[in-house]
Amino acid sequence: MNITVVGSGPAGLYAAISAARTAKVKLVEKQDRLGGTCVLYGCIPSKAMLHPSILAYELSRLGRKIDFSFDEAQKFAKEAIDRLSKGAEYMLESQGVEVIHGTATYRSGKINVGNESIESDGIVIATGTEKPKVNFTIASDDIPYLNKDFNSVAVIGGGVGGVEYSWLIKMLGKDVHIFEKQNEILPYLDSDLRREVTKYFKKIGIKLHLGHDVTISENKVRFADEEFSADLILFTFGRKPLLDGFEEIPHEKWIRVDERMYTGVGNIYAAGDITGSFTAHEAINKGVVAGLNVIGNKKVYSPIGVPKVLYIEPQIAYVGNTNGKCVKINMAEVARAIAEKETEGFVKICFENNKIVGAVAFSERAEEIISLISVLMRSTLEEAREFIAPHPSYLEAVWEALRRFEP
Ligand SMILES: Cc1cc2nc3c(=O)[nH]c(=O)nc-3n(C[C@H](O)[C@H](O)[C@H](O)COP(=O)(O)OP(=O)(O)OC[C@H]3O[C@@H](n4cnc5c(N)ncnc54)[C@H](O)[C@@H]3O)c2cc1C
């Protein structure tokens, strides 16, 4: 069986190596390097650049000081990008996947690259998204590669991307202003979380301008009746699906797929951001399902309990919804947090019909806390209560919330 995968981001990579279990797989990638948005512009460079910011933050809390330059942070990013892009190459090569560099298009059941047509018994489309292109602004994709000195940044958008990069850049000693047209940052997340993060951002000196739209001109942001100058204007929302050349595949804004990642056309599957989800871990897991199904399996992608993390310090993490009856544990009550002077924030777990339906954490190690909760969401309350947290640990916040909950 011959399978063609388009895109080498997390979705395409995992679709290709999953299909390669039994099929001969070709992967088409239009960029010179492999890894997609996640490795080249997104998850990896942003987390590598975050590392010096976290060190600076942790030391400042202890009254010490360490300065990292923006260039040093970029160096961390470039090293991580190189290693992981080569890692993607190695993964594909070791599974016998042939990589073709070029731009793929789809017409009448065939993938074409330049003048060549690739014969395939099945296709996985994992073309992802591209950055927003707005005059006078840069996108988060540009940050690891930016070659310009700057002291001040106007961040347009106080959503997930805006909050993450604002914190990182602030910790590298820059002046940061967030402009958000809603009345709060993180407008679509839990209200306790919004309130606490807003308070925290004000405390660390990130300036918030809320409740009005902006007009942007060169180095200037007009907001309500005021004009702000900034060395950089960072636009943080509105990524676009990469559907050019794939218009024949049924889509609205995103490619439509069922729970098996099937597009409804021939033996064609799609996975990752192009199907309307926006994290690398969703892309990876959807990629695995698409890659296995295109070779004849019947796997289903289950979106229950997908955790989301914003990598600032303290971290922000959430899963499911926080509509039910909730129990909130402040980190100031958690022994390990007290021992480590990490008492900022809270964990809130919500229940409906004797099950956990969601949670938010704004705390040290929120990524671990929320991952545990996402697993417990698959159990009954009685089963979840059998979980024993190590002492002293941040996971005791989860144990305590389960103990306190009264149905
Ligand atoms: C700044 C930033 C930070 C992020 N941080 C995180 C994070 O911390 N955690 C997280 O989970 N997610 C994060 N994300 C999101 C994550 O990067 C995406 O969810 C993930 O990359 C989606 O994977 P994908 O495989 O669907 O698409 P992509 O990674 O976008 O890969 C698509 C690939 O397809 C190629 N392609 C497109 N069209 C064609 C064509 N016609 N022919 C050939 N090749 C083509 C592209 O060149 C690209 O390499 C972040 C994103 C950004 C922008």
The ligand as an ORCA input file, in Angstrom:
! r2SCAN-3c Opt
* xyz 0 1
  C       3.995     30.778     18.981
  C       3.320     29.446     19.098
  C       3.502     28.695     20.232
  C       2.878     27.466     20.354
  N       3.066     26.752     21.505
  C       2.444     25.569     21.649
  C       2.647     24.805     22.832
  O       3.381     25.183     23.719
  N       2.007     23.614     22.941
  C       1.168     23.159     21.961
  O       0.596     22.090     22.140
  N       0.975     23.856     20.822
  C       1.587     25.054     20.646
  N       1.408     25.747     19.490
  C       0.529     25.185     18.443
  C       1.253     24.110     17.625
  O       2.418     24.668     17.055
  C       0.320     23.579     16.558
  O      -0.879     23.132     17.162
  C       0.952     22.422     15.798
  O       2.159     22.821     15.190
  C      -0.008     21.903     14.721
  O       0.608     20.847     14.044
  P       0.173     20.462     12.560
  O       1.003     19.277     12.206
  O      -1.282     20.363     12.457
  O       0.587     21.714     11.642
  P       1.960     22.479     11.461
  O       2.851     22.289     12.610
  O       1.576     23.875     11.095
  O       2.648     21.759     10.224
  C       2.112     21.839      8.932
  C       3.233     21.569      7.946
  O       2.670     21.419      6.654
  C       3.499     22.075      5.704
  N       2.669     22.398      4.536
  C       1.587     23.225      4.494
  N       1.045     23.240      3.262
  C       1.810     22.406      2.511
  C       1.753     21.994      1.142
  N       0.800     22.452      0.324
  N       2.689     21.151      0.697
  C       3.676     20.681      1.529
  N       3.777     21.027      2.817
  C       2.846     21.869      3.310
  C       3.974     23.317      6.463
  O       5.147     23.854      5.868
  C       4.225     22.733      7.844
  O       5.543     22.254      7.964
  C       2.051     26.971     19.312
  C       1.894     27.714     18.129
  C       2.520     28.942     18.022
  C       2.337     29.734     16.755
*
